[in-house]
Amino acid sequence: MERLTKTGPIFTDLYELTMAQCYFAEGITDEAAFSLFVRGYPENRSYYVAAGLEEALAEINDYTFSDKDLAYLDKTGLFTDDFLDYLNRFRFTGTVRAMPEGSLFFADEPIMEVSAPIIESQLLETYLINTIGFSSLIATKAARCVHAARGRNVVDFSLRRNQGIDAGVKVARSCHIAGFAATSNVLAGKLYGIPVSGTMAHSFVSIFENEYNAFRVFSENYPDNTVLLIDTHDTIQGAENAAKIGIEMQKKGQSLAGVRLDSGDMATLSRQVRRILDDAGVTDATIFASSGFDEYKIDRVLRENAAIDAFGVGTKLGVSADAPYLDMVYKLVHFGDRDITKQSPGKAYLAGEKQVFRKIGENGMYTGDIIGAKNETIENAVPMLETIIENGKITAPLPDLADIRRYCAESIARLDETIKAIDSPAPYPVSASHNLLEKQKHMAHGSPGGGHGNNL
Amino acid sequence: MERLTKTGPIFTDLYELTMAQCYFAEGITDEAAFSLFVRGYPENRSYYVAAGLEEALAEINDYTFSDKDLAYLDKTGLFTDDFLDYLNRFRFTGTVRAMPEGSLFFADEPIMEVSAPIIESQLLETYLINTIGFSSLIATKAARCVHAARGRNVVDFSLRRNQGIDAGVKVARSCHIAGFAATSNVLAGKLYGIPVSGTMAHSFVSIFENEYNAFRVFSENYPDNTVLLIDTHDTIQGAENAAKIGIEMQKKGQSLAGVRLDSGDMATLSRQVRRILDDAGVTDATIFASSGFDEYKIDRVLRENAAIDAFGVGTKLGVSADAPYLDMVYKLVHFGDRDITKQSPGKAYLAGEKQVFRKIGENGMYTGDIIGAKNETIENAVPMLETIIENGKITAPLPDLADIRRYCAESIARLDETIKAIDSPAPYPVSASHNLLEKQKHMAHGSPGGGHGNNL
């Protein structure tokens, strides 16, 4: 996988480094295990889709400070020469267990656990939450759009609204994992081999003498891929012009791929346009719709019997507008020879390294998860966390993007429809194992408590 | 300025390239001018802060396709050899006029105008909206946080919640422009020279035998920068431990920099903690607060007389959670020898290249803007758009970040308090000049209409 941006451990919050220097100065090198999980759900979410793992692993696999990084850290005046020497030799030497990309996961379940000498495992916090949190946020939103589209194609049109360059390629990749048909993002096409697609802008139509001529020029240049944007002046007139082009293309042995609606009442307009195209014999041309779509609007127009074959979704998908962040945290669960937790009301989490066990019914459906201790065995349930980094190195080849996408589709198919509902989905049953609950009773009191957010 | 991610024009929506190939094939090379502006306001916004220009200019100044980009485009099968040859030689040769970074701008006002042969000016669309839109979104949110803090320091703690790597450094830079005191983001410190700061995590406190020992170790390692996180077990007990450390530091001729609250009722707790510190004679130690802050929560706790000296803001700032995108568009306003607009209801915009004129009252306050035609003169008003790229090259050195930050603070000081209100701000008066309105009457009918969103 080609990475757009490789930063190394300098991509971190300052406190990770200042704490690390304390550990270094005090000779604290015990193994510390951290658990990466999401607390609760935003509104209308009952499951998450894991994404971003491949990029995170590539980063961990080659996690070093550059000379420039060290020169900068030196300049801050916060760090000793001894500690900077240590950072110069710094490598990640620990173990990473994680759910494969494309897995479904649920609130409070570890999606990843990292175990290493404390400086190493602590230092990964900011990067892992940023990368896996955002990629999973978007994969989840995208899965909802795909589900709402009931088998119709969905295309990522969000690039201009994404929060930065890197967000753009992460969104395209997460959408592809979650089942999108294509992206408008050319860079993502280049980096990941995701199919790219697009139509035309209103500005294109406007610079020609008239709409028909704009359509004609486009169809001559792309006889195999002509999708005409028909709402620049008036959608009905646009559909009539598109039908003319479709007829002319048929005479040349070609076929108009489709038309695109970008404004107005989508359900009504799409049926009118379908009739115009069908009456002209341009029955192969599909109707593509864009303009403010997300899973809610897709669901609504299809319930209104829109004659739409595919959707372009942009802004609201690309920033997960109804829930623009996840409460993903990276919590210390084991240090040296003891389990760690915090027990303050509302912020408690489960101590100890864990495994997530998924039960599968006879019909292949997921029936519930059990969060257990790392080394326990639960019969008739699939352990979800796999060891993927040992001694700091990736242990086995990672699945390619097509396999991740396929696995994600299979996983979503195993989830009950009620849990996938766009509005007010039912909860998925997750419990803790007896074994894990017993462990909690033996906890030292008053282990890390406190804040809900970023504890910098 | 060091750029984290240089992508060139391959960072674009596919349709920009497919339209470009049509223009190329048809020999359409007329100059086209596009206007970059935001339609309307999200709730509780009445002004915007411009940011992201420096990065955009660096990109435009060196806007080329790499061999790998061209090999990928060739592989898509969509492009002719002639067009790929053209892309291989592609450079931006046009003119860019823009408001300086740190400027305030308002709905419907062009923040930038680009004029160039149509392929060149069209191709910039996706990149400019992405980069300038997101940077300005965050600078605007950050300015609101600074305003709510009434002179207290505000620090960016959002890195883990930012939507990707690149978003992280853009957020830190936009916050710095808007007046934040520091960031936790070490990479942004390295790239831009922004002050970095941080405290400690709950995990740090939890691995020592007790809180006091954790505090002691930290203070011994950072005698000049000790801010102690006091809510791991119990905030009051934590404040008492911090007071002990403060007294011990005083005996060594040192000074405890501060304590940090990260949970609980901030107004009440902060006053209790202040009393504990003051009673112990640790009066210099400041109280730093974090946990779910944004401009609304800062405003609320200060109205409740919280004894808080500085705020760490994270998640809600870092994705602009209450308004995670701007409706920024890049619209064709002039082509060849004619002005262009669209006139469909609700989506109309002003035809022609423009200038924004800002009126300043005798007391130095901004009193209103007039959007005029590019070449008109309006007396007693400052033209906001400056030519910064000519013949494809940056014409003059750009201001450094400290100057941008200073200019932004001056600009915000010139805006009436009612317009800066956190809730339900008053509107800022913006009108169109007589000259510009006259131009609209002579428009060809039915120029580009249509969609509200991404017209791909």
Chai-1 contact restraints between the chains, C-beta under 6 A:
chainA,res_idxA,chainB,res_idxB,connection_type,confidence,min_distance_angstrom,max_distance_angstrom,comment,restraint_id
A,T5,B,T5,contact,1.0,0.0,6.0,A-B,restraint_1
A,T5,B,I165,contact,1.0,0.0,6.0,A-B,restraint_2
A,T7,B,L187,contact,1.0,0.0,6.0,A-B,restraint_3
A,I10,B,V186,contact,1.0,0.0,6.0,A-B,restraint_4
A,I10,B,L187,contact,1.0,0.0,6.0,A-B,restraint_5
A,F11,B,L187,contact,1.0,0.0,6.0,A-B,restraint_6
A,T12,B,V186,contact,1.0,0.0,6.0,A-B,restraint_7
A,D13,B,L159,contact,1.0,0.0,6.0,A-B,restraint_8
A,D13,B,S184,contact,1.0,0.0,6.0,A-B,restraint_9
A,D13,B,G198,contact,1.0,0.0,6.0,A-B,restraint_10
A,L14,B,S184,contact,1.0,0.0,6.0,A-B,restraint_11
A,L14,B,V186,contact,1.0,0.0,6.0,A-B,restraint_12
A,L14,B,V196,contact,1.0,0.0,6.0,A-B,restraint_13
A,L14,B,G198,contact,1.0,0.0,6.0,A-B,restraint_14
A,Y15,B,G198,contact,1.0,0.0,6.0,A-B,restraint_15
A,Y15,B,T199,contact,1.0,0.0,6.0,A-B,restraint_16
A,Y15,B,M200,contact,1.0,0.0,6.0,A-B,restraint_17
A,M19,B,M200,contact,1.0,0.0,6.0,A-B,restraint_18
A,M19,B,F204,contact,1.0,0.0,6.0,A-B,restraint_19
A,C22,B,V217,contact,1.0,0.0,6.0,A-B,restraint_20
A,C22,B,F218,contact,1.0,0.0,6.0,A-B,restraint_21
A,C22,B,N221,contact,1.0,0.0,6.0,A-B,restraint_22
A,A25,B,N221,contact,1.0,0.0,6.0,A-B,restraint_23
A,E26,B,V217,contact,1.0,0.0,6.0,A-B,restraint_24
A,Y72,B,K190,contact,1.0,0.0,6.0,A-B,restraint_25
A,T126,B,L159,contact,1.0,0.0,6.0,A-B,restraint_26
A,T126,B,R160,contact,1.0,0.0,6.0,A-B,restraint_27
A,I129,B,R160,contact,1.0,0.0,6.0,A-B,restraint_28
A,N130,B,R160,contact,1.0,0.0,6.0,A-B,restraint_29
A,F134,B,Q163,contact,1.0,0.0,6.0,A-B,restraint_30
A,F134,B,G164,contact,1.0,0.0,6.0,A-B,restraint_31
A,F157,B,N454,contact,1.0,0.0,6.0,A-B,restraint_32
A,F157,B,L456,contact,1.0,0.0,6.0,A-B,restraint_33
A,L159,B,D13,contact,1.0,0.0,6.0,A-B,restraint_34
A,L159,B,T126,contact,1.0,0.0,6.0,A-B,restraint_35
A,R160,B,T126,contact,1.0,0.0,6.0,A-B,restraint_36
A,R160,B,I129,contact,1.0,0.0,6.0,A-B,restraint_37
A,R160,B,N130,contact,1.0,0.0,6.0,A-B,restraint_38
A,R160,B,N454,contact,1.0,0.0,6.0,A-B,restraint_39
A,R161,B,Y325,contact,1.0,0.0,6.0,A-B,restraint_40
A,Q163,B,F134,contact,1.0,0.0,6.0,A-B,restraint_41
A,Q163,B,Q163,contact,1.0,0.0,6.0,A-B,restraint_42
A,Q163,B,A167,contact,1.0,0.0,6.0,A-B,restraint_43
A,G164,B,F134,contact,1.0,0.0,6.0,A-B,restraint_44
A,G164,B,G164,contact,1.0,0.0,6.0,A-B,restraint_45
A,G164,B,D166,contact,1.0,0.0,6.0,A-B,restraint_46
A,G164,B,A167,contact,1.0,0.0,6.0,A-B,restraint_47
A,G164,B,K170,contact,1.0,0.0,6.0,A-B,restraint_48
A,I165,B,T5,contact,1.0,0.0,6.0,A-B,restraint_49
A,I165,B,D166,contact,1.0,0.0,6.0,A-B,restraint_50
A,D166,B,G164,contact,1.0,0.0,6.0,A-B,restraint_51
A,D166,B,I165,contact,1.0,0.0,6.0,A-B,restraint_52
A,D166,B,D166,contact,1.0,0.0,6.0,A-B,restraint_53
A,A167,B,Q163,contact,1.0,0.0,6.0,A-B,restraint_54
A,A167,B,G164,contact,1.0,0.0,6.0,A-B,restraint_55
A,A167,B,A167,contact,1.0,0.0,6.0,A-B,restraint_56
A,K170,B,G164,contact,1.0,0.0,6.0,A-B,restraint_57
A,S184,B,D13,contact,1.0,0.0,6.0,A-B,restraint_58
A,S184,B,L14,contact,1.0,0.0,6.0,A-B,restraint_59
A,S184,B,L456,contact,1.0,0.0,6.0,A-B,restraint_60
A,V186,B,I10,contact,1.0,0.0,6.0,A-B,restraint_61
A,V186,B,T12,contact,1.0,0.0,6.0,A-B,restraint_62
A,V186,B,L14,contact,1.0,0.0,6.0,A-B,restraint_63
A,L187,B,T7,contact,1.0,0.0,6.0,A-B,restraint_64
A,L187,B,I10,contact,1.0,0.0,6.0,A-B,restraint_65
A,L187,B,F11,contact,1.0,0.0,6.0,A-B,restraint_66
A,K190,B,Y72,contact,1.0,0.0,6.0,A-B,restraint_67
A,V196,B,L14,contact,1.0,0.0,6.0,A-B,restraint_68
A,G198,B,D13,contact,1.0,0.0,6.0,A-B,restraint_69
A,G198,B,L14,contact,1.0,0.0,6.0,A-B,restraint_70
A,G198,B,Y15,contact,1.0,0.0,6.0,A-B,restraint_71
A,G198,B,L456,contact,1.0,0.0,6.0,A-B,restraint_72
A,T199,B,Y15,contact,1.0,0.0,6.0,A-B,restraint_73
A,T199,B,L456,contact,1.0,0.0,6.0,A-B,restraint_74
A,M200,B,Y15,contact,1.0,0.0,6.0,A-B,restraint_75
A,M200,B,M19,contact,1.0,0.0,6.0,A-B,restraint_76
A,A201,B,N455,contact,1.0,0.0,6.0,A-B,restraint_77
A,H202,B,P448,contact,1.0,0.0,6.0,A-B,restraint_78
A,H202,B,G450,contact,1.0,0.0,6.0,A-B,restraint_79
A,H202,B,N455,contact,1.0,0.0,6.0,A-B,restraint_80
A,S203,B,L332,contact,1.0,0.0,6.0,A-B,restraint_81
A,S203,B,P448,contact,1.0,0.0,6.0,A-B,restraint_82
A,F204,B,M19,contact,1.0,0.0,6.0,A-B,restraint_83
A,S206,B,I340,contact,1.0,0.0,6.0,A-B,restraint_84
A,S206,B,S447,contact,1.0,0.0,6.0,A-B,restraint_85
A,S206,B,P448,contact,1.0,0.0,6.0,A-B,restraint_86
A,I207,B,F335,contact,1.0,0.0,6.0,A-B,restraint_87
A,V217,B,C22,contact,1.0,0.0,6.0,A-B,restraint_88
A,V217,B,E26,contact,1.0,0.0,6.0,A-B,restraint_89
A,F218,B,C22,contact,1.0,0.0,6.0,A-B,restraint_90
A,N221,B,C22,contact,1.0,0.0,6.0,A-B,restraint_91
A,N221,B,A25,contact,1.0,0.0,6.0,A-B,restraint_92
A,D231,B,G450,contact,1.0,0.0,6.0,A-B,restraint_93
A,T232,B,P448,contact,1.0,0.0,6.0,A-B,restraint_94
A,T232,B,G449,contact,1.0,0.0,6.0,A-B,restraint_95
A,T232,B,G450,contact,1.0,0.0,6.0,A-B,restraint_96
A,H233,B,G446,contact,1.0,0.0,6.0,A-B,restraint_97
A,H233,B,G449,contact,1.0,0.0,6.0,A-B,restraint_98
A,D262,B,G450,contact,1.0,0.0,6.0,A-B,restraint_99
A,D262,B,G451,contact,1.0,0.0,6.0,A-B,restraint_100
A,D262,B,N455,contact,1.0,0.0,6.0,A-B,restraint_101
A,S263,B,G450,contact,1.0,0.0,6.0,A-B,restraint_102
A,S263,B,G451,contact,1.0,0.0,6.0,A-B,restraint_103
A,S291,B,G451,contact,1.0,0.0,6.0,A-B,restraint_104
A,S291,B,H452,contact,1.0,0.0,6.0,A-B,restraint_105
A,S291,B,G453,contact,1.0,0.0,6.0,A-B,restraint_106
A,G292,B,G453,contact,1.0,0.0,6.0,A-B,restraint_107
A,G314,B,G453,contact,1.0,0.0,6.0,A-B,restraint_108
A,G314,B,N454,contact,1.0,0.0,6.0,A-B,restraint_109
A,T315,B,Y325,contact,1.0,0.0,6.0,A-B,restraint_110
A,V319,B,P324,contact,1.0,0.0,6.0,A-B,restraint_111
A,V319,B,Y325,contact,1.0,0.0,6.0,A-B,restraint_112
A,A321,B,P324,contact,1.0,0.0,6.0,A-B,restraint_113
A,P324,B,V319,contact,1.0,0.0,6.0,A-B,restraint_114
A,P324,B,A321,contact,1.0,0.0,6.0,A-B,restraint_115
A,P324,B,P324,contact,1.0,0.0,6.0,A-B,restraint_116
A,Y325,B,R161,contact,1.0,0.0,6.0,A-B,restraint_117
A,Y325,B,T315,contact,1.0,0.0,6.0,A-B,restraint_118
A,Y325,B,V319,contact,1.0,0.0,6.0,A-B,restraint_119
A,L332,B,S203,contact,1.0,0.0,6.0,A-B,restraint_120
A,F335,B,I207,contact,1.0,0.0,6.0,A-B,restraint_121
A,I340,B,S206,contact,1.0,0.0,6.0,A-B,restraint_122
A,G446,B,H233,contact,1.0,0.0,6.0,A-B,restraint_123
A,S447,B,S206,contact,1.0,0.0,6.0,A-B,restraint_124
A,P448,B,H202,contact,1.0,0.0,6.0,A-B,restraint_125
A,P448,B,S203,contact,1.0,0.0,6.0,A-B,restraint_126
A,P448,B,S206,contact,1.0,0.0,6.0,A-B,restraint_127
A,P448,B,T232,contact,1.0,0.0,6.0,A-B,restraint_128
A,G449,B,T232,contact,1.0,0.0,6.0,A-B,restraint_129
A,G449,B,H233,contact,1.0,0.0,6.0,A-B,restraint_130
A,G450,B,H202,contact,1.0,0.0,6.0,A-B,restraint_131
A,G450,B,D231,contact,1.0,0.0,6.0,A-B,restraint_132
A,G450,B,T232,contact,1.0,0.0,6.0,A-B,restraint_133
A,G450,B,D262,contact,1.0,0.0,6.0,A-B,restraint_134
A,G450,B,S263,contact,1.0,0.0,6.0,A-B,restraint_135
A,G451,B,D262,contact,1.0,0.0,6.0,A-B,restraint_136
A,G451,B,S263,contact,1.0,0.0,6.0,A-B,restraint_137
A,G451,B,S291,contact,1.0,0.0,6.0,A-B,restraint_138
A,H452,B,S291,contact,1.0,0.0,6.0,A-B,restraint_139
A,G453,B,S291,contact,1.0,0.0,6.0,A-B,restraint_140
A,G453,B,G292,contact,1.0,0.0,6.0,A-B,restraint_141
A,G453,B,G314,contact,1.0,0.0,6.0,A-B,restraint_142
A,G453,B,T315,contact,1.0,0.0,6.0,A-B,restraint_143
A,N454,B,F157,contact,1.0,0.0,6.0,A-B,restraint_144
A,N454,B,R160,contact,1.0,0.0,6.0,A-B,restraint_145
A,N454,B,G314,contact,1.0,0.0,6.0,A-B,restraint_146
A,N455,B,A201,contact,1.0,0.0,6.0,A-B,restraint_147
A,N455,B,H202,contact,1.0,0.0,6.0,A-B,restraint_148
A,N455,B,D262,contact,1.0,0.0,6.0,A-B,restraint_149
A,L456,B,F157,contact,1.0,0.0,6.0,A-B,restraint_150
A,L456,B,S184,contact,1.0,0.0,6.0,A-B,restraint_151
A,L456,B,G198,contact,1.0,0.0,6.0,A-B,restraint_152
A,L456,B,T199,contact,1.0,0.0,6.0,A-B,restraint_153
